[in-house]
Every structure is written in C-alpha cells, then in structure tokens.
Amino acid sequence: MDSEHDRRYYHNPYEILTLETPSRQVAAVNDDGPQSNGNSSSNGGKPLDAPLEVIDSLNADEILRHIRAGHLLVVNKRRRNGLVLYKPFHAEFAGPGAAVGGLFDQECQKVIPVGDLSLLSPETHEERQEAYLIRRQWIRLTQQFTDTSEAVQRAQKILNQFETYFDPNTIAHIPDESFALLVGVLPHTVRMARRPVSKVKMQRLKAV
C-alpha cells in the first residue's frame, strides 16, 4: 500500500552537524556514463580510502562504493544536478548544494544520478555545515509532498517539483521507482501521473 512508505521512514540525522571529515575527492558523472579502459577504476587505481584529487568519470556503482565508504561529497550547486539515494524503505533526493555520503548514507543501497552530476569535496568546516543544512532542506521539501493523503497527488507534486529544476529529457531518465520511493507511492501511480489521463481515470486513481 502507498502508506507503507510514509513519514516514519524519513529519519533525519542531520541535527548532528559537528562531523569533521578530511577533504576527499571531486567526482563528476555525465549522462553518457563512464569511459573506462577496463584496466582500472576512474580513481587511477587508488583504494577507496585514499585521498583523491579528481575523479572525472564515475558510474552509479562506483558512486555507491564511495558513499558506502563514508566519503563526504557535495552536489555541485552551480549545476542542475542531483542524486537519488535509495535507503532500505524509502529514497531521498540530494539536490544542488546538498551533502551526500559521510556517516549519513552508509545504508544507501542504490543511487540514481540526475542531470549532469558533479560531486565536490568540501574543504572547510563551514562548507560541510552548509552542505548538511542544504541536505536537510531537500529532505524537508520532499516531506511536504508526503503530507498529501492522496497518492496520485503526491506523485504529481514530486513530478511538478522536478520539472521546475530539470528538463523533460532528464526527468524521463529517472525511473518511476525513484519517484515512488521519494513520496511513498507505488511505481504504477507515478506512471499514471507522468502521462495525461482523463478526468474519469483521475477520479479512479484518487479513489484508490
């Protein structure tokens, strides 16, 4: 049922804003995916726990490895980009300026890059504090949509929100499952909200 992913799953650890994390790496992911020679990872063959200067091409699996390793990164606030992070019972969206990784996303199971993703390494305590606060703001924004009781309206609101930030092609590449986990609805509800429906069908959806 749609209610199984309601607000009780939105655990917010970001009240703890004193974590000191050393400068790590810069990561960028483009829509074309990584260009690998098959001989080494995009970090030059260095282990994940080694400080990195630049990683100019990562796929979703490699991003996930760095997040699970506890590396703290920040979504580039100068780009229209972001990252959907799958947790055990829900998903969270980290938009421009938001922190990802660190101690807060080690339970992450999957990531979906959105747009021309660029992940930066925060260099100062102030930059980390700002990134934590922005991540919390993105979580709160999504929580506002879950306050709507009707599933189809929650799906429509999250789609409308993404349309204000991203172009149609970018949104088309985000799976229905991602939107569904963000607001606690079924993927089928998101599919219906993506395309125009008649008034009769809309009334039936609201009645579900």
C-alpha positions as CSV (number, residue, x, y, z in Angstrom):
1,M,0.0,0.0,0.0
2,D,1.1,3.6,-0.6
3,S,1.0,4.3,3.1
4,E,3.8,1.9,3.9
5,H,6.4,4.5,3.0
6,D,5.1,7.4,5.0
7,R,7.0,9.9,7.0
8,R,8.1,7.4,9.7
9,Y,10.9,6.3,7.4
10,Y,12.3,9.8,7.0
11,H,14.9,9.6,9.7
12,N,16.8,12.9,9.9
13,P,20.3,12.5,11.3
14,Y,21.4,16.0,10.1
15,E,20.9,17.6,13.5
16,I,24.4,16.3,14.2
17,L,26.4,19.0,12.4
18,T,29.8,18.6,14.0
19,L,31.4,15.8,11.9
20,E,34.9,16.6,10.8
21,T,35.7,14.9,7.5
22,P,39.0,15.4,5.7
23,S,39.0,16.7,2.1
24,R,38.4,13.8,-0.2
25,Q,37.7,14.0,-3.9
26,V,35.8,15.6,-6.8
27,A,33.6,13.4,-8.8
28,A,31.7,14.2,-12.0
29,V,29.2,12.0,-13.8
30,N,27.7,12.8,-17.2
31,D,24.7,11.4,-18.9
32,D,26.9,9.4,-21.3
33,G,28.3,7.3,-18.5
34,P,32.0,6.5,-17.8
35,Q,34.6,5.8,-20.4
36,S,36.6,3.0,-18.9
37,N,39.6,1.2,-20.4
38,G,38.8,-1.8,-18.3
39,N,42.2,-1.8,-16.6
40,S,41.5,0.3,-13.5
41,S,38.8,2.3,-11.8
42,S,38.3,6.0,-12.6
43,N,40.3,7.0,-9.5
44,G,43.6,5.8,-11.1
45,G,43.6,2.5,-9.3
46,K,43.9,4.0,-5.8
47,P,42.0,2.4,-2.9
48,L,38.7,4.0,-1.9
49,D,40.1,5.2,1.4
50,A,42.9,7.1,-0.3
51,P,42.6,10.9,-0.6
52,L,41.7,11.7,-4.2
53,E,42.1,15.0,-6.1
54,V,39.8,14.5,-9.1
55,I,37.6,11.7,-10.4
56,D,36.3,12.8,-13.7
57,S,34.1,9.8,-14.6
58,L,32.1,7.5,-12.3
59,N,29.2,5.3,-12.9
60,A,26.4,4.7,-10.3
61,D,28.1,1.6,-8.8
62,E,31.3,3.5,-8.2
63,I,29.5,6.4,-6.6
64,L,27.7,4.0,-4.3
65,R,31.1,2.4,-3.3
66,H,32.4,5.8,-2.3
67,I,29.3,6.7,-0.4
68,R,29.3,3.4,1.5
69,A,33.0,4.0,2.3
70,G,32.0,7.1,4.2
71,H,33.4,9.7,1.8
72,L,31.7,13.1,2.2
73,L,30.8,14.8,-1.0
74,V,28.6,17.8,-2.0
75,V,26.4,18.1,-5.0
76,N,27.6,20.9,-7.2
77,K,25.3,23.9,-6.6
78,R,26.4,25.5,-9.8
79,R,24.7,22.8,-11.9
80,R,21.2,21.5,-12.4
81,N,22.0,18.1,-11.0
82,G,21.4,15.8,-8.1
83,L,21.4,12.3,-6.7
84,V,18.6,10.0,-5.7
85,L,19.7,7.8,-2.8
86,Y,17.8,4.5,-2.2
87,K,17.5,3.6,1.5
88,P,16.0,0.4,2.9
89,F,12.4,1.7,3.0
90,H,12.4,5.0,1.1
91,A,14.6,7.2,-1.1
92,E,16.0,10.7,-0.6
93,F,16.9,13.3,-3.2
94,A,20.1,15.4,-2.7
95,G,19.9,18.4,-4.9
96,P,22.4,21.2,-5.6
97,G,24.5,22.1,-2.6
98,A,23.5,19.1,-0.5
99,A,25.9,16.7,1.3
100,V,26.0,13.0,0.4
101,G,28.0,10.3,2.0
102,G,29.8,10.7,5.3
103,L,28.1,8.9,8.2
104,F,24.6,9.5,6.9
105,D,24.3,7.4,3.8
106,Q,26.2,4.3,4.6
107,E,22.9,2.3,4.5
108,C,22.4,3.5,0.9
109,Q,21.6,0.6,-1.4
110,K,21.5,2.3,-4.8
111,V,22.0,5.7,-6.4
112,I,20.5,7.3,-9.4
113,P,22.4,10.3,-10.9
114,V,20.2,13.1,-12.1
115,G,21.3,15.6,-14.7
116,D,25.0,16.4,-15.4
117,L,26.1,15.2,-11.9
118,S,29.1,16.8,-10.3
119,L,30.1,15.9,-6.8
120,L,32.6,18.1,-5.0
121,S,34.8,17.7,-1.9
122,P,34.0,20.2,0.9
123,E,37.3,21.7,2.0
124,T,36.3,23.6,5.2
125,H,34.1,23.1,8.2
126,E,31.8,25.9,7.1
127,E,31.3,24.2,3.7
128,R,30.4,20.9,5.4
129,Q,28.0,22.7,7.7
130,E,26.3,24.4,4.8
131,A,26.0,21.2,2.8
132,Y,24.4,19.4,5.8
133,L,21.8,22.1,6.2
134,I,21.0,22.1,2.5
135,R,20.6,18.3,2.5
136,R,18.1,18.7,5.4
137,Q,16.2,21.3,3.3
138,W,15.9,19.0,0.4
139,I,14.6,16.3,2.7
140,R,12.0,18.7,4.2
141,L,10.9,19.7,0.8
142,T,10.1,16.1,-0.1
143,Q,8.4,15.5,3.2
144,Q,5.9,18.3,2.4
145,F,4.7,16.2,-0.5
146,T,4.1,13.2,1.7
147,D,1.7,15.3,3.8
148,T,-0.8,14.9,0.9
149,S,-3.1,12.0,1.6
150,E,-3.9,11.1,-2.0
151,A,-1.2,9.0,-3.7
152,V,-1.8,10.4,-7.2
153,Q,-1.4,14.0,-5.8
154,R,1.9,13.1,-4.1
155,A,3.2,11.6,-7.3
156,Q,2.1,14.7,-9.3
157,K,3.7,17.1,-6.8
158,I,7.1,15.4,-6.9
159,L,7.0,15.3,-10.7
160,N,6.0,19.0,-10.8
161,Q,8.8,19.9,-8.4
162,F,11.4,18.1,-10.6
163,E,10.0,19.9,-13.7
164,T,11.0,23.2,-12.1
165,Y,14.6,22.1,-11.9
166,F,15.2,19.8,-14.8
167,D,14.5,19.5,-18.5
168,P,12.0,16.8,-19.8
169,N,14.7,14.6,-21.1
170,T,16.4,14.4,-17.7
171,I,13.1,13.6,-15.9
172,A,12.3,10.9,-18.5
173,H,15.5,9.1,-17.5
174,I,14.5,9.0,-13.8
175,P,12.8,5.6,-13.0
176,D,9.2,5.6,-11.8
177,E,10.5,3.6,-8.8
178,S,12.7,6.5,-7.8
179,F,9.8,9.0,-7.6
180,A,7.7,6.4,-5.9
181,L,10.2,5.8,-3.1
182,L,10.6,9.6,-2.7
183,V,7.0,10.2,-1.7
184,G,5.7,6.7,-0.7
185,V,3.5,5.7,-3.6
186,L,3.5,2.8,-6.0
187,P,5.5,3.0,-9.3
188,H,2.2,2.4,-11.1
189,T,0.9,5.7,-9.6
190,V,3.9,7.6,-10.9
191,R,3.5,6.1,-14.4
192,M,-0.1,7.3,-14.4
193,A,0.9,10.8,-13.2
194,R,3.6,11.1,-15.9
195,R,1.1,11.0,-18.8
196,P,-2.1,12.9,-19.3
197,V,-5.2,11.0,-18.1
198,S,-8.9,11.6,-18.5
199,K,-11.0,13.0,-15.6
200,V,-12.6,9.7,-15.1
201,K,-9.3,7.9,-14.7
202,M,-8.0,10.6,-12.4
203,Q,-11.1,10.2,-10.2
204,R,-10.5,6.4,-10.1
205,L,-6.9,7.0,-9.1
206,K,-7.9,9.3,-6.3
207,A,-10.3,6.7,-5.0
208,V,-7.5,4.1,-4.7
